[in-house]
Amino acid sequence: MIYKISYNKKVKKFIEKQSKDQRLRIYEAINKLPDGDVKRMQTKQELYRLRVGEFRFVYEIIHDEIIISVIDADNRGDIYKKYK
């Protein structure tokens, strides 16, 4: 099944701050969702995280609408503090 991917405004801004190589790598990984280095978040079972190098992207899957909504992005050490 092919999912439509939607980005939070904050996530788009985070990605656009990265170098061109990093941006390409990030978009490539996000476009492969729900495959990739993905795990369910331990604290919020409806959320998942995608690992792309040192960055983590938090997203949710809305099965009814066939949408993956990327809701947050940050460095490895900071993203998990937000979801305790």
Backbone bond lengths (Angstrom), bond angles and torsions (degrees), N, CA, C in turn:
res aa  C-N    CA-C-N  psi(-1)  N-CA   C-N-CA  omega(-1)  CA-C   N-CA-C  phi
1 M - - - 1.441 - - 1.535 108.82 -
2 I 1.305 116.76 136.95 1.462 121.93 -179.73 1.524 108.73 -98.78
3 Y 1.319 115.48 126.05 1.456 122.02 179.99 1.525 110.86 -98.43
4 K 1.317 116.13 144.86 1.459 121.34 170.38 1.526 105.95 -83.10
5 I 1.323 117.72 139.16 1.459 121.32 -178.03 1.518 109.22 -108.89
6 S 1.328 115.11 127.86 1.465 119.94 176.02 1.528 108.33 -117.63
7 Y 1.332 115.18 144.32 1.456 121.65 -176.98 1.521 110.14 -115.00
8 N 1.305 115.97 136.99 1.448 122.08 169.92 1.524 107.13 -67.95
9 K 1.318 117.34 149.83 1.463 121.77 -179.40 1.535 111.42 -58.31
10 K 1.325 116.49 -39.56 1.467 122.30 179.41 1.538 110.88 -63.31
11 V 1.311 116.57 -38.96 1.470 121.55 -179.61 1.526 110.22 -67.08
12 K 1.325 116.96 -44.62 1.473 120.36 178.11 1.521 110.58 -58.19
13 K 1.318 116.53 -43.86 1.467 121.67 179.89 1.534 110.48 -63.01
14 F 1.332 116.42 -42.42 1.463 121.55 178.80 1.529 110.83 -60.61
15 I 1.318 116.64 -45.39 1.466 121.32 -178.70 1.526 110.71 -65.44
16 E 1.311 116.85 -43.53 1.466 120.54 -177.08 1.528 113.12 -66.96
17 K 1.322 118.43 -19.09 1.467 122.33 176.53 1.530 112.23 -74.69
18 Q 1.320 116.65 -18.86 1.462 121.28 -175.48 1.529 110.67 -78.68
19 S 1.332 114.77 164.68 1.467 119.68 177.38 1.528 109.62 -65.79
20 K 1.320 116.58 163.83 1.463 121.32 -177.66 1.528 111.53 -58.69
21 D 1.335 117.08 -43.88 1.466 120.50 179.26 1.513 111.61 -61.55
22 Q 1.341 115.88 -43.52 1.467 120.44 179.46 1.522 110.78 -64.26
23 R 1.343 116.50 -43.39 1.471 120.32 179.87 1.524 110.65 -58.34
24 L 1.325 116.61 -46.55 1.465 120.37 -179.88 1.528 110.72 -60.81
25 R 1.315 115.92 -43.57 1.469 121.31 179.83 1.527 110.69 -63.10
26 I 1.337 116.78 -41.97 1.460 121.57 -179.56 1.525 110.88 -66.24
27 Y 1.332 117.23 -50.37 1.472 120.19 -179.82 1.525 111.65 -61.70
28 E 1.311 116.31 -36.94 1.466 120.39 177.75 1.527 110.61 -62.03
29 A 1.335 116.68 -45.41 1.464 121.23 179.68 1.523 111.59 -65.96
30 I 1.325 117.31 -42.13 1.462 120.83 -179.40 1.521 110.88 -66.61
31 N 1.323 117.34 -37.84 1.469 120.35 179.91 1.517 112.97 -68.21
32 K 1.332 118.05 -17.95 1.463 121.67 177.67 1.527 112.69 -86.54
33 L 1.351 117.13 -6.29 1.463 119.98 -179.03 1.513 110.38 -56.86
34 P 1.301 119.24 145.41 1.459 130.25 8.83 1.532 114.71 -86.32
35 D 1.320 118.88 14.38 1.468 121.42 175.90 1.523 109.82 -90.36
36 G 1.318 116.81 164.60 1.457 121.19 179.06 1.515 110.56 120.29
37 D 1.318 116.78 -165.59 1.465 121.70 178.69 1.524 108.05 -81.46
38 V 1.327 115.44 80.66 1.462 123.13 -172.43 1.522 109.34 -117.86
39 K 1.329 115.50 139.12 1.466 121.43 173.79 1.516 108.25 -140.50
40 R 1.318 114.89 153.09 1.461 120.71 175.03 1.519 108.08 -76.49
41 M 1.335 117.34 138.74 1.465 121.15 178.03 1.526 108.74 -68.71
42 Q 1.322 117.06 135.91 1.465 120.60 -177.40 1.517 112.38 -69.66
43 T 1.323 117.49 -36.56 1.461 120.05 -175.71 1.523 112.97 -83.26
44 K 1.313 117.56 -33.04 1.472 122.24 -179.18 1.526 107.57 -123.57
45 Q 1.306 117.00 100.10 1.455 121.51 -172.73 1.525 114.23 -65.57
46 E 1.335 118.10 -19.81 1.469 119.52 179.52 1.526 112.08 -85.16
47 L 1.341 117.11 -6.04 1.458 121.63 -179.16 1.526 110.91 -106.62
48 Y 1.328 114.91 152.20 1.461 122.27 177.78 1.516 108.46 -126.72
49 R 1.330 115.89 161.64 1.462 119.68 174.86 1.515 109.21 -125.88
50 L 1.319 113.89 144.26 1.463 121.93 176.28 1.520 106.94 -114.05
51 R 1.309 116.65 130.18 1.456 121.64 178.79 1.526 108.46 -100.31
52 V 1.341 115.66 125.28 1.466 122.16 175.09 1.527 105.60 -131.52
53 G 1.331 116.53 94.30 1.458 120.80 -176.66 1.512 110.59 61.58
54 E 1.331 117.21 -125.10 1.459 121.44 -178.88 1.528 112.57 -86.64
55 F 1.319 117.64 -1.82 1.454 121.69 -177.37 1.522 111.11 -101.20
56 R 1.334 114.72 151.26 1.456 121.62 175.45 1.518 108.42 -126.73
57 F 1.318 115.62 139.30 1.459 122.57 178.54 1.519 108.09 -122.69
58 V 1.319 116.28 127.26 1.453 121.74 -179.91 1.525 107.28 -100.01
59 Y 1.327 115.39 133.87 1.463 119.07 -178.71 1.516 110.59 -146.01
60 E 1.306 114.94 164.13 1.457 121.40 175.08 1.525 108.50 -127.74
61 I 1.309 115.20 152.59 1.466 120.86 178.67 1.523 107.80 -107.87
62 I 1.313 115.83 124.05 1.467 121.69 177.21 1.530 105.94 -105.16
63 H 1.324 115.55 93.17 1.467 121.33 -173.03 1.522 112.89 -64.09
64 D 1.326 117.36 -36.13 1.471 121.00 -177.80 1.522 111.37 -59.89
65 E 1.334 116.40 -37.69 1.456 121.14 -175.83 1.526 112.85 -104.63
66 I 1.341 117.06 1.58 1.463 123.87 -178.72 1.535 110.24 54.30
67 I 1.334 114.99 52.69 1.464 121.80 -178.84 1.523 109.71 -128.00
68 I 1.318 115.95 139.57 1.458 122.27 167.97 1.515 105.68 -109.28
69 S 1.321 115.99 119.97 1.456 121.78 -177.48 1.530 109.14 -106.55
70 V 1.337 116.49 110.90 1.467 121.53 178.25 1.522 105.99 -82.64
71 I 1.346 116.79 114.35 1.457 120.52 -170.13 1.523 114.67 -106.79
72 D 1.326 118.67 -17.33 1.457 119.28 -179.11 1.522 110.14 -156.43
73 A 1.348 115.14 154.34 1.462 121.84 178.83 1.516 108.49 -150.29
74 D 1.322 115.93 141.86 1.463 120.13 177.65 1.521 108.82 -171.07
75 N 1.324 115.03 178.53 1.454 120.90 175.64 1.519 109.48 -71.26
76 R 1.303 116.09 159.56 1.447 122.56 -175.19 1.529 112.97 -52.22
77 G 1.317 117.80 -48.40 1.457 121.05 -175.60 1.516 114.24 -69.51
78 D 1.315 117.63 -27.42 1.458 120.90 -173.35 1.524 114.03 -91.97
79 I 1.296 117.89 -31.57 1.469 120.55 -172.75 1.525 111.86 -66.21
80 Y 1.328 117.83 -38.37 1.462 120.41 -176.66 1.529 111.60 -71.27
81 K 1.330 118.15 -26.37 1.468 121.41 177.93 1.519 110.97 -64.29
82 K 1.311 117.05 -30.86 1.465 121.54 -178.44 1.514 112.60 -72.55
83 Y 1.334 117.13 -23.82 1.466 121.26 -172.33 1.524 112.86 -116.42
84 K 1.311 116.96 35.45 1.476 120.94 177.19 1.493 110.83 -80.81
